[in-house]
């Protein structure tokens, strides 16, 4: 049986950007590489990680080239994106209520 772990951008960004608790996020990656764990994420994960990288470049914590390298590194991670499109309509109805 494969264990599924859902990550959000706060974890995934730590895979490629130096942040507090980065070692814990990288430990998860190490566990993933050993197998038996599937990483899943919501559909907005790549956009949020890209935005985190962009902010680092914008505020000059990274050079543009370092930003590109970080994005390329992120793209190497095996993450299954899960979307539930039928839930979007339900969310819209709830928001209007």
BELRAZI-V152567 format. One record per backbone hydrogen bond with DSSP energy under -1.0 kcal/mol. NH is the residue of the N-H (numbers start at 1). CO is the residue of the C=O. If there is no record, write none. Layout:
{{NH/CO} {NH/CO}}
This chain:
{{3/36} {5/38} {7/40} {11/8} {12/8} {13/9} {15/12} {16/13} {17/13} {22/19} {25/21} {26/22} {27/23} {28/24} {29/25} {30/26} {31/27} {32/28} {33/29} {35/32} {38/3} {40/5} {41/80} {45/42} {48/44} {49/45} {50/46} {51/47} {52/48} {53/49} {54/50} {55/51} {56/52} {57/53} {58/54} {59/55} {60/57} {61/56} {62/56} {67/63} {68/64} {69/65} {70/66} {71/67} {72/68} {73/69} {74/70} {75/71} {76/73} {77/74} {79/77} {80/39} {82/41} {87/84} {90/86} {91/87} {92/88} {93/89} {94/90} {95/91} {96/92}}
